[in-house]
Structures are given as C-alpha cells and as structure tokens.
Amino acid sequence: MLEIRDLTATVADDDGAPKTVLDGLDLTIRTGEVHAVMGPNGAGKSTLASVLAGRDGYEATGQVTFDGQDLLAMEPEERAIAGLFLAFQYPVALPGVGNMHFLHSALNAQNQARGLTEADAGTFLREAREVMAELDMDAGLLGRAVNDGFSGGEKKRNEILQLALLRPRLAILDEPDSGLDVDALRAIARTLERLRDGERSYLIITHYPRLLELVVPDHIHVLHRGSIVHSGGAEVATAIDADGYAPFIGAEAGTAVR
C-alpha cells in the first residue's frame, strides 16, 4: 500500500536556513497492517505525518508511492481522495463551520470524486450517531462548530469520528492518545479495532505504549534523527516503557518513558 524509500524532508528554521528533519527514511506498510512509530521529541514523527499528508512548508525528496501512485506529486486533496487520512496531533477549531455539515460535505465530496453515490442526510446522521455512541461522545457536539470549545478529549474523539465516517485506506494518527483519560483511550481504541477489517492500514504515532496494548500493531518502529533505527514487535514498546529509548539510541535518549 505505502512504500517509502530514502525520504528526506527539510523545513526552514527560525533563521530561514533549511533544517533536515527526515533523513533517508524507509518504510513499507502493506494492506491491512498496523504500524506504530515511537521516538523521542524532535525525532521527526509529526513531520513524517505532515509530509505524507502534503502539508505546506516542507521540501521532500525521495520516493513515496501510495497504491502505486506518486504520493509526493499529489495535492493534499488528491491524497485524501485516494484514501489517505490524517488525524491531527492538535486538531484546529473551525468557528462558524457546523460539525455535521463539515463531515457530511467531506464524505460526499470524496464519494463524488470516486464516482460513488452521495450519502443522504438521514443515512449519514444515523451512522454518525452510532459512531458517536461508540466513542462515548455527546451527540450535541454534532450540532456545534468543528472543535470550537471542545475539550482536548472531545477533539481527539472528533478526529476518530471523521476517520470512521470517511473510511480511508490509510489512516495516519498523530498521537491520538495524548491528553486522554483511560475511558476516552478505550473508546477510541474500540472504534479503531472495529475498523480494522484487513483492508485498512494504520500508521500510529505515539509516545506511550498504553494505546498499543489495545490496538496491537504488526510492527513498531523507533524513529531517531529522522530515520528508523529499529523495528520489531510488542517487545519494542515493552522495552521503551521499562528503559526509555536508551536501548535503541543510546544514553542521549534520557530517562525512561512512563
């Protein structure tokens, strides 16, 4: 599904000089797989998500193909139509834009671009309410502006609601567990597991192993200084929880993650 070879990304620093954030990164995600990326602050995790989604401000080189298409040559909206979705680490508020209208319009825009039948309002609303119940979301949030006045947990749940309704081929989740209590984390994990149907892949970016105990990945990668320095299974998260990143990147990793 996703093939990344020798991906390098630079961004302008405070002085305007180019700063390398991703440096020769290689990664393969096959259809139906769940991959997790962990690493210390500044390793390039969010940059990887931003570059794959097509965010402005990054100069990316290398080869990235998504279902055989040149991802780096595509506009952000083309990537979305192709089936790529990004759940933001810090979801933004859109005052004046109704949540229900936003979600319904996004779904129908994708359906139209793919030559599919548009979802009528009744069908959409019924499915949205079912997903919100699964996420333990207040149904009233659907009638409010997108993320406007939402708590941090409500914003994260709203991102997963978008994922569930849009049903992307590849969902990139940038720290979906940050700022969540145990109940919210379990609700989000429950929905992610339900959507894990063998046709959809996940790339989960996280600092903490607890989400990976609920949504068990096929592969866990340690990112450091813009490249993947180690890949493995559940034992990687266990080692990070116990000893921090030192087993993978040396003493510079600092103290353990708890």
Backbone as a ProteinNet text record, in pm:
[ID]
protein_1_A
[PRIMARY]
MLEIRDLTATVADDDGAPKTVLDGLDLTIRTGEVHAVMGPNGAGKSTLASVLAGRDGYEATGQVTFDGQDLLAMEPEERAIAGLFLAFQYPVALPGVGNMHFLHSALNAQNQARGLTEADAGTFLREAREVMAELDMDAGLLGRAVNDGFSGGEKKRNEILQLALLRPRLAILDEPDSGLDVDALRAIARTLERLRDGERSYLIITHYPRLLELVVPDHIHVLHRGSIVHSGGAEVATAIDADGYAPFIGAEAGTAVR
[TERTIARY]
81.6	0	86.1	173	260.9	405.6	480.8	623.8	701.2	787.2	870.3	1015.7	1085.8	1226.7	1308.8	1406.3	1502.7	1432.4	1332.3	1258	1336.9	1362.2	1428	1337.1	1325.5	1240.4	1312.2	1308	1368.2	1261.3	1285	1195.3	1282.6	1235.4	1313	1314.8	1432.4	1440.5	1410.3	1431.6	1396.8	1473.7	1590.9	1672.7	1648.4	1557.5	1527.5	1616.2	1712.1	1801	1731.7	1757	1693.3	1744.7	1653.5	1686.6	1632.5	1718.6	1677.4	1606.9	1482.8	1404.8	1388.2	1366.1	1366.4	1489.9	1557.5	1687.3	1700.6	1656.6	1671.5	1582.2	1458.6	1366.5	1310.2	1307.8	1249.4	1138.4	1025.6	914.3	820.3	770.9	671.6	552.3	433.2	309.1	221.9	189.4	105.9	-41.3	-127.1	-271.6	-312	-386.9	-436.5	-343.4	-222.8	-125.8	-142.1	-102.7	-96.6	48.9	100.2	237.3	234.9	324.5	339.4	479	487.4	616	632.6	741.9	774.4	911.5	939.8	1068.8	1067.3	1185.5	1192.9	1143.1	1122.5	1081.5	1183.5	1132.3	1220.9	1274.7	1226.3	1278	1228.3	1115.1	1059.8	927.2	864.7	740.6	627.1	601	493.6	528.8	657.5	699.4	666	687.3	653.8	505	420.6	276.1	242.1	302.7	274	317.7	434.3	485.2	395.8	353.2	267.3	132.2	83.2	-46.1	-36.9	86	103.5	99.5	135	133.3	238.3	202	294.8	411.2	521.2	635	749.1	727.7	831.9	880.2	1009.4	1069.4	1107	1034.4	1053.9	1111.9	1207.5	1265.5	1268.7	1284.5	1281.7	1164.5	1132.1	1024	918.3	794.6	682.1	567.1	526.4	414	301.9	179.7	59.7	-33.8	-53	-129.9	-78.7	54.8	117.6	127.2	70.7	74.3	188.3	243.2	349	286.9	296.7	228.3	282	412.7	471.9	429.8	383.3	339.7	193.3	123.1	-19.6	-47.6	-155	-200.5	-266.9	-275	-335.8	-475.9	-558	-693.6	-694.1	-594.5	-583.3	-544	-460.9	-421.5	-541.8	-625.5	-745.5	-841.4	-860.5	-949.5	-896	-763.4	-701	-716.2	-751.5	-776	-680	-608.6	-517.6	-583	-573.1	-637	-536.5	-537.8	-451.5	-536.2	-522	-580.4	-473.4	-501.9	-401.4	-366.4	-241.9	-198.5	-269.5	-284.6	-353.7	-465.6	-583.2	-693.3	-732.8	-755.7	-789.1	-940.1	-981.8	-1123.3	-1159.8	-1281.9	-1333.4	-1461.9	-1449.6	-1569.4	-1658.7	-1786.5	-1881.1	-1906.4	-1828.1	-1846.6	-1908.2	-2031.9	-2100.9	-2036	-2024.2	-1958.1	-2030.2	-2162.9	-2239.2	-2225.4	-2235.7	-2222.8	-2083.2	-1982.7	-1844.4	-1822.2	-1867.3	-1845.9	-1925.1	-2050.4	-2134.8	-2079.7	-2036.3	-1980.5	-1851.3	-1765.9	-1639.1	-1664.3	-1760	-1791.5	-1844.7	-1935.9	-1994.6	-1897.4	-1805.9	-1703.1	-1613.9	-1579.2	-1498.3	-1578.4	-1703.8	-1787	-1801	-1822	-1837.2	-1708.7	-1594.8	-1466.2	-1435.9	-1490.1	-1464.8	-1574.2	-1671.7	-1780.4	-1880.7	-1892	-1984.7	-2110.7	-2214.5	-2339.7	-2323.5	-2377.1	-2370	-2456.7	-2412.5	-2488.2	-2596.9	-2721	-2827.9	-2815.9	-2880.7	-2865.4	-2908.4	-3018.3	-3068.2	-2972.7	-2920.8	-2825.2	-2698.7	-2648	-2526.8	-2547.4	-2657.8	-2683	-2694.8	-2759.6	-2775.4	-2639.6	-2555.2	-2423.3	-2337.6	-2344.5	-2265.8	-2303.5	-2431.6	-2476.7	-2434.4	-2432.9	-2388.2	-2240.4	-2159.3	-2016.3	-1993.9	-2067.6	-2052.3	-2087.4	-2189	-2224.6	-2111	-2050.3	-1938	-1819.9	-1800.2	-1689.9	-1724	-1845.4	-1892	-1887.4	-1925.1	-1929.6	-2069.2	-2074.6	-2200.7	-2260	-2381.8	-2444.3	-2460.8	-2464.4	-2478.5	-2359.7	-2243.8	-2124.7	-2142	-2232.8	-2254.4	-2318.6	-2392.3	-2459.8	-2379.4	-2258.7	-2173.3	-2069.2	-1997.5	-1891.1	-1776.3	-1703	-1596.7	-1492.7	-1485.6	-1385.6	-1391.9	-1490.1	-1497.5	-1549.7	-1463.5	-1499.7	-1493.8	-1445.1	-1432.1	-1315.5	-1328.3	-1214.7	-1112.1	-992.8	-891.1	-937.3	-1002.9	-1053	-1163.2	-1250.3	-1356.7	-1299.7	-1193.7	-1129.3	-1071.5	-1006.1	-946.4	-1055.5	-1165	-1275.3	-1334.2	-1341.5	-1398.4	-1312.3	-1181.4	-1092.5	-1122.1	-1145.8	-1175.2	-1313.5	-1406.4	-1537.8	-1521	-1437.7	-1411	-1354.2	-1259	-1197.1	-1302.8	-1388.9	-1489.5	-1587.6	-1622.2	-1719.8	-1657.7	-1533.1	-1467.7	-1405.7	-1377.4	-1324.7	-1206.5	-1096.3	-979.2	-910.2	-825.9	-744.4	-627.7	-568	-456.1	-485.1	-493.4	-517.3	-387.6	-342.2	-224.1	-274.2	-239.8	-288.5	-170.1	-165.9	-54.8	-88.3	-33.2	-53.7	-202.1	-280.7	-423.9	-453.9	-353.2	-373.8	-330	-269.1	-218.1	-333.7	-324.1	-424	-553	-557.4	-680.1	-676.8	-794.3	-803.3	-825.6	-828.7	-836.4	-963.9	-1077.5	-1204.3	-1205.7	-1154.6	-1150.4	-1056.9	-944.4	-849.3	-913.1	-985.9	-1051.1	-1159	-1232	-1337.3	-1277.7	-1168.5	-1103.4	-1045.7	-982.3	-925.5	-1033.8	-1149.5	-1260.7	-1303.7	-1313.5	-1352.7	-1244	-1118.8	-1008.7	-1004.7	-1027.4	-1028.2	-1144.4	-1260.9	-1376.8	-1349.1	-1277.6	-1249.2	-1131.2	-1070.2	-953.7	-1004.1	-1030	-1100.4	-1014.2	-883.7	-795.5	-774.3	-855.8	-842.4	-785.3	-791.3	-747.4	-618	-525.7	-398.9	-390.2	-313.9	-292	-142.3	-109.7	23.1	0.9	31.7	4.3	133.3	132	246.5	214.8	300.4	270.8	399.3	387.4	497.8	481.9	357.3	327	274.1	312.3	272.6	126.7	56.2	-74.7	-173.9	-172.9	-264.5	-230.7	-102.2	-57.9	-90.8	-135.7	-186	-330.3	-398.8	-539.4	-554.8	-472.1	-467.3	-328.1	-314.7	-181.9	-128.8	-14.2	40.5	113.7	122.6	202.3	350.7	385.2	525.6	535.9	642.4	672.7	809.9	819.6	944.6	990.8	1120.1	1179.2	1242.6	1196.5	1247.7	1343.4	1458.2	1558.8	1634.7	1639.2	1709.2	1664.9	1536	1478.3	1483.7	1528.5	1530.4	1492.5	1446.5	1409.1	1535.1	1559.7	1682.2	1656.8	1529.1	1497.6	1351.8	1323.4	1186.9	1169	1049.4	1021.9	875.2	845.6	707.7	678.1	588.9	543.5	657.9	764.6	877.5	942.4	928.1	984.8	915.2	781.3	706.3	735.4	749.5	780.2	914.9	1014	1147.5	1146.6	1071.6	1063.6	995.5	890	819.5	910.8	996.5	1083.5	1208.5	1269.4	1402.4	1413.3	1300	1308.3	1365.6	1422.4	1474.7	1621.7	1683.5	1826.7	1865.9	1786.2	1827.6	1840.2	1776	1775.4	1860.8	1877	1952.1	2063.1	2086.5	2198.8	2160.7	2260.1	2240.4	2176.3	2191.9	2134.8	1983.2	1922.3	1776	1717.8	1793.5	1742.4	1672.3	1576.1	1511.7	1402.3	1354.6	1251.7	1120.1	1041.6	906.8	812.7	727.9	632.3	491.6
-120.6	0	127.2	139.1	256.5	211.2	267.4	237.9	368.6	377.5	496.2	453.9	521.2	490.8	619.6	624.5	734.9	870.8	880.1	1005.2	1103.7	1218.5	1327.1	1449	1517.8	1636.6	1746.6	1866.4	1982.5	2088.3	2170.8	2281.4	2399.5	2518.4	2637.9	2656.1	2679.7	2706.7	2853.6	2897.6	3034.6	3138.7	3102.6	3194.9	3181.6	3092.3	3072.4	2970.8	2915.2	2815	2679.3	2595.7	2463.7	2372.7	2305.4	2211.5	2074.5	1973.7	1838.5	1774.5	1730.2	1667.3	1517.6	1479.6	1338.9	1314.1	1202.9	1182.2	1037.8	1014.5	882.7	777.1	812.6	720.6	617.4	491.5	381.2	316.2	286.4	222.7	160.6	40.8	-26.8	-64.7	-22.9	-60.9	-133.7	-257.4	-337.9	-324.9	-359.9	-350.6	-430	-365.9	-430.6	-426.3	-375	-373	-249.7	-266	-155.2	-136.2	-16.9	16.8	129	122.3	228.8	287.1	418.6	488.4	556.7	525.6	586.9	652	741.3	808	929.6	978.6	1094.9	1221	1325.2	1453.5	1500.7	1554.3	1606	1501.1	1377.3	1270.2	1281.5	1352.7	1366.5	1296.2	1252.8	1174.7	1256.5	1374.6	1458.1	1509.6	1531.4	1571.8	1463.5	1338.5	1227.9	1231.4	1250.2	1258.4	1375.4	1491.1	1611.9	1596.9	1538.6	1521	1425.2	1317.3	1221.1	1282.4	1371.2	1435.2	1551.9	1600.4	1709.1	1847.3	1860	1990.5	2082.6	2210.5	2309.5	2333.6	2380.7	2421.2	2321.9	2203.3	2101.3	2077.2	2060.1	2022.1	1874.8	1790.7	1646.7	1588	1498.4	1425.3	1277.4	1195.2	1051.2	992.2	869.4	800.2	755.1	802.1	761.2	724	597.4	554.4	505.5	541.5	501.5	434.2	303.4	224	245.3	252.2	265.5	406.7	504.5	643.6	719.4	817	901.2	999.5	969	1049.1	1191.3	1209.7	1342.2	1435.6	1379.9	1461.5	1501.9	1451.6	1476.2	1592.4	1667.2	1771.9	1707.6	1780.8	1722.3	1665.9	1738.8	1689.4	1563.9	1551.1	1429.9	1310.8	1334.9	1228.7	1181.8	1278.1	1243.2	1160.4	1199.9	1126.1	985	972.9	841.4	750.3	809.8	727.2	746.5	859.9	887.9	986.3	960	1041.7	1072.6	1196.6	1236.1	1285.7	1220.3	1269.3	1353.1	1481.5	1576.1	1557.4	1588.7	1589.5	1700.9	1815.8	1930	1973.4	1910.2	1945	2091.9	2159.2	2301.6	2320	2433.7	2469	2546.5	2526.2	2597.5	2669.1	2785.3	2857.6	2892.3	2872	2904.3	2792.2	2684.7	2569	2456.2	2422.5	2319.6	2183.5	2111.7	1981.1	1883.7	1878.2	1785.8	1822.5	1951.6	1995.2	1964.7	1988.6	1963.9	1816.2	1728.5	1585.7	1531.8	1575	1528.5	1576.4	1702.2	1757.9	1687.9	1659.5	1590.8	1452	1381	1246.3	1248.7	1338.9	1343.3	1395.7	1483.1	1529.5	1412.9	1327.7	1210.1	1111.5	1088.9	996.9	1044.5	1172.7	1228.8	1212.5	1240.2	1229.1	1085	989.9	848.9	784.9	865.5	813.8	732.1	757	683.6	765.2	700.1	767.3	849.4	970.9	1055.2	999.3	1019.1	972.7	1074.1	1028.4	1121.4	1158.7	1269.1	1324.7	1226.9	1155.1	1062	948.1	888.4	778.1	824.1	942.2	996.7	1022.3	1086.3	1121.5	996.7	894.7	770.3	705.8	700.1	639.5	724	856.4	944.8	926.5	916	898.3	763.3	660.3	528.5	531.2	598.3	606.8	692	800	885.6	811	726.6	646.6	550.6	491.5	400	471.9	599.6	680.6	750.6	727.2	796.7	947.9	993.6	1136.6	1191.9	1314.1	1383.9	1410.2	1361.9	1379.3	1525.9	1613.1	1755.8	1816.5	1750.2	1802.5	1804.8	1722.8	1719.3	1849.1	1915.8	2039.2	2164	2148.4	2263.9	2284	2396.4	2422.3	2325.2	2294.9	2194.4	2229.5	2147.3	2159.2	2290.4	2374.3	2505.7	2490.2	2515.8	2498.6	2354.7	2264.7	2124.3	2109.9	2014.1	1978.5	1902.9	1881.4	1807.4	1668.1	1601.1	1466.6	1464.7	1566	1575.3	1597.1	1676.8	1698.7	1568.5	1490.9	1365.1	1266.2	1262.1	1175.9	1220.2	1351.2	1403	1365.1	1356.6	1310.7	1165.1	1082.8	942.2	927.4	1015.3	1017	1043.2	1139.8	1168.2	1044.6	979.7	859.3	752.5	730	624	651.8	778.3	812.4	815.7	862.2	874.2	742.2	652.7	519	522.3	582.9	590.3	455.8	446.1	326.2	324.9	441.5	454.4	569.6	538.3	639.8	665.3	789.6	831.3	902.3	849.8	902.6	961	1094.1	1162.6	1183.4	1097.6	1099.3	1105.7	1008.3	1009.6	990.1	945	915.6	1027.9	1133.7	1239.5	1315.4	1333.5	1408.8	1334.8	1204.9	1129	1056.7	1048.7	964.7	819.3	728.7	586.3	552.1	609.5	578.7	626.4	747.2	800.4	717.7	675.9	594	461.6	400.3	272.6	290.6	401.7	427.6	443.5	519.5	538.8	406.3	331.4	202.3	107.1	110.8	23.4	51.9	179.8	215.6	179.6	203.9	169	18.7	-59.3	-205.1	-250	-188.3	-226	-198.4	-91.3	-53	-130.6	-213.3	-291.6	-415.7	-399.8	-502.1	-575.8	-554.6	-620.5	-543.7	-441.4	-357.4	-220.7	-183.7	-50.7	-64.1	26	25.2	147.6	132.8	243.3	270.7	398.7	441.3	525.5	467.5	531.6	589.8	719	787.2	810.5	761.1	772.9	775.8	832.5	828.9	714.4	668.7	580.4	445.2	338.5	203.5	168.3	246.3	200.2	182.2	271.3	253.5	126	93.9	-22	-154	-146.8	-264.7	-292.8	-189.4	-202.2	-218.7	-150.1	-164.7	-218.3	-348.2	-410.9	-400	-334.2	-318	-441.8	-451.4	-558.7	-528.8	-400.2	-359.5	-229.6	-217.8	-94	-46.7	80.6	138.3	249	255.2	362.9	462.9	586.6	693.8	780.7	809.9	892.9	971.5	1102.4	1191	1171.4	1150.1	1149.1	1018.7	911.4	781.5	672.2	560.8	447.5	370.1	358.9	294.2	154	119.2	-15.9	-46.7	-170	-217	-351.7	-374	-500.8	-513.8	-595.1	-618.2	-556.8	-620.7	-567.3	-548.8	-625.9	-614.2	-476.3	-405.8	-271.4	-176.5	-179.1	-94.3	-130.1	-258	-302.2	-248.5	-253.6	-204.8	-53.3	18.4	164.7	201.1	128	154.9	132.3	32.3	-1.3	86.1	113.6	176.2	299.7	350.4	464.7	424.4	519.3	492.7	452.3	452.5	422.4	289.8	181.2	55.5	65.6	166.3	177.4	290.5	397.4	512.5	559.5	488.1	523	613.4	652.8	728.5	864.5	920.1	1052	1052.2	932.5	923.4	979.7	981.5	1036.2	931.4	975.9	888.5	806	709.8	619.5	689.2	637.7	686	608.5	680	615.2	662.6
0	0	0	102.3	113.4	110.3	17.2	4.6	15.5	116.2	137	122.9	34	13.1	12.5	105	111.4	120.3	206.3	221.6	307.5	251	322.2	317.1	430.2	435.4	511.1	456.1	520.8	543.4	642.5	674.4	715.3	691.1	726.2	877.5	934.5	1077.7	1104.8	1227.6	1265.1	1185.3	1136.1	1057	907.2	869.8	728.3	660.2	732.9	674.5	674.1	572.3	567.4	678.4	744.4	850.7	813.1	813.1	778.3	897.3	875	981.6	957	831.7	793.8	708.4	734.2	669.9	621.2	496.7	436.7	497.8	526.3	593.8	496.2	539.2	461.7	544.4	479.6	549.4	447.2	476.5	392.9	479.2	437.7	505.3	404	434	344.6	383.4	291	313.7	437.4	526.7	646.6	765.3	748.2	857.1	945.2	1069.8	1165.3	1205.6	1182.8	1219.4	1322.1	1418.8	1517.3	1505.8	1519.6	1520.1	1655	1722.1	1850.1	1838.7	1931	1928.9	2018.7	2056.8	2145.8	2076.4	2156	2099.8	1997.3	1885.7	1781.8	1687.3	1698.6	1613.2	1469.9	1449.2	1314.2	1294.7	1403.5	1393.3	1330.4	1384.2	1329.2	1190.4	1165.3	1030.9	929.8	966	876.7	842.8	942.9	918.8	828.6	854.4	776.5	631.4	610.2	473.9	395.8	458.5	389.2	355.1	440.4	415.5	317.8	290.7	194.5	254.4	381	446.9	386.4	370.1	315.7	412.2	356.8	437.4	439.2	383.1	381.5	239	223.9	96.3	106.5	35.7	48.4	-79.3	-62.2	-174.6	-139.1	-239.9	-222	-298.3	-270.6	-340.5	-240.6	-261.7	-178.3	-271.1	-269.5	-351.7	-261.4	-299.5	-226.4	-325.1	-308.1	-404.2	-546.4	-559.2	-689.6	-743	-671.9	-718	-649	-720.8	-665.6	-567.2	-438.2	-337.3	-331.5	-345.2	-331.8	-444.6	-556.6	-669	-657.9	-557.4	-543.6	-448.5	-477.8	-387.8	-265.7	-153	-32.8	-56.1	-134.3	-158.4	-245.1	-333.5	-415.1	-328	-228.8	-136.7	-55.2	-15.2	61	-23.6	-148	-237.7	-262	-269.8	-291.4	-170.1	-52.7	64.7	180.1	183	293.6	389.2	517.8	620.4	730.1	779.6	890.7	1006.1	1122.4	1247.3	1315.7	1334.8	1381.4	1528.7	1560	1699.1	1775.4	1709.3	1769.8	1674.6	1682.9	1591.7	1607.7	1496.6	1500	1505.3	1560.9	1564.4	1438.8	1392.7	1275.5	1315.5	1382.1	1424.9	1305.8	1322.2	1216.4	1118.3	1126.2	1037.8	1119	1091.2	1166.3	1150.4	1259.8	1257.4	1164.1	1173.8	1090.1	941.9	910.1	770.7	717.3	799.8	759.9	726.5	816.1	796.7	677.4	666.9	556.7	422.5	418.3	294.1	255.7	354.7	326.9	270.6	330.6	284.2	141.6	113.1	-20.7	-125.2	-85	-178.8	-220.5	-124.8	-157.5	-242.6	-206.2	-285.1	-429.2	-445.9	-580.6	-660.5	-597.6	-667.2	-706.3	-630.6	-658	-743	-784	-865.8	-789	-657.1	-572.9	-546.2	-501.9	-470.1	-342.7	-343.2	-225	-113.4	9.7	126.1	158.7	168.7	204.1	351.3	387.3	521.2	629.5	605.7	706.4	733.2	627.2	641.8	711.1	668.9	729.5	878.3	912.8	1052.2	1139.1	1088.8	1164	1191.8	1090.1	1109.5	1203	1187.1	1273.1	1419.4	1447.2	1585.2	1640.9	1557.2	1602.8	1641.3	1559.3	1589.1	1713.8	1727	1843.8	1972.2	1967.1	2083.6	2118.7	2015.6	2037.5	2100.8	2061.7	2114	2244.9	2296.5	2417	2399.8	2280.5	2250.8	2277.7	2326.1	2343.3	2205.4	2180.5	2049.4	2013.1	2113.8	2087	2015.2	2019.5	1952.1	1800.9	1749.5	1605.8	1557.3	1644.5	1605.8	1633.9	1684.6	1715.1	1605.4	1611.9	1515.3	1538	1432.4	1437.8	1543.9	1648.5	1755	1832.6	1807.6	1871.8	2014.3	2110.8	2250	2297.5	2214.1	2252.6	2351.6	2441.9	2525.8	2441.8	2498.8	2425.5	2389.5	2482.7	2456.1	2352.1	2353.9	2254.2	2114.4	2105.6	1975.3	1921.3	2008	1963.3	1920.8	1995.7	1957.1	1822.8	1801.9	1677.3	1557	1576.7	1469.8	1433.2	1534.6	1508.9	1446.5	1482.9	1417.6	1267.8	1232.7	1091.1	1022.4	1086.8	1029.5	1003.2	1102.5	1091	977.9	957	853.7	714.4	705.1	574.3	528	620.6	589.5	491.6	531.8	442.7	426.9	325.2	306	404.1	428	520.6	615.7	744.7	846.9	922.7	919.5	994.8	1120.3	1236.4	1363.2	1439.4	1448.8	1514.3	1662.2	1744.9	1890.6	1926.8	1883.9	1914.7	2062.4	2139.7	2281.3	2373.7	2320.9	2408.2	2472.8	2603.3	2676.1	2705.9	2680.4	2702.6	2836.3	2901.4	3019.5	2975.2	3070.8	3039.6	2963.4	3004.9	2939.6	2794.7	2770	2634	2546.5	2604.3	2529.1	2487.8	2578.5	2548	2441.2	2447.1	2348.4	2208.9	2199.2	2070	2018.5	2107.1	2066.7	2018.4	2083	2043.7	1899.3	1864.8	1728.6	1628.4	1662.4	1572.5	1546.5	1649.4	1632.8	1545.2	1562.4	1479.6	1332.6	1304.3	1165.9	1106.8	1186.5	1143	1070.7	940.8	864.2	762.7	766.7	672.2	543.4	520.1	400.2	433.3	560.6	604.3	683.3	661.4	734.2	824.1	932.1	1025.9	1038.8	1051.7	1095.1	1220.4	1336	1464.8	1520.6	1546.4	1605.9	1753.1	1841.1	1983.6	2064.7	2184.8	2280.8	2380.8	2397.6	2509.7	2463.5	2533.5	2492	2520.7	2603.5	2650.3	2536.5	2435.2	2322.6	2246.2	2238.8	2162.7	2232.9	2358.3	2426.6	2386	2335.2	2296.2	2145.9	2070.3	1924.5	1892.8	1893.3	1885	1742.6	1724.2	1589.2	1539.8	1408.4	1348.6	1359.3	1354.5	1360.9	1439.7	1519.3	1591.3	1546.4	1511.3	1462.6	1556.9	1580.4	1659.6	1563.6	1572.8	1486.9	1567	1507.9	1574.4	1469.1	1490.2	1397.7	1253.9	1236.3	1102.7	1027.7	1091.9	1024.2	1123.2	1070.5	1154.6	1191.3	1323.2	1369.6	1423.3	1443.6	1491.2	1460.6	1425	1402.9	1471.1	1522.6	1589.1	1621.5	1721.6	1761.3	1896.6	1972	2100.2	2198.8	2181.5	2274	2269.8	2158.1	2145.8	2242.3	2243.1	2334.3	2479.9	2508.6	2644.4	2690.3	2602	2635.6	2656.8	2573.8	2587.9	2719.1	2754.5	2879.5	2999.2	2989.7	3101.9	3109.3	2995.4	2995.3	2907.8	2855.3	2766.3	2631.3	2560.4	2426.2	2425	2542.9	2550.2	2485.3	2499.4	2435.6	2283.9	2225.3	2079.6	2026.1	2105.5	2051.9	2144.8	2255.4	2341.7	2457.4	2532.3	2655.1	2632	2511.6	2483.6	2493.7	2496	2499	2628.1	2736	2859.7	2943.3	3022.9	3119.5	3056.7	3132.4	3080.9	3061.9	2967.8	2945.2	3035.3	3106.5	3197.7	3168.3
[MASK]
++++++++++++++++++++++++++++++++++++++++++++++++++++++++++++++++++++++++++++++++++++++++++++++++++++++++++++++++++++++++++++++++++++++++++++++++++++++++++++++++++++++++++++++++++++++++++++++++++++++++++++++++++++++++++++++++++++++++++++++++++++++++++++++++++

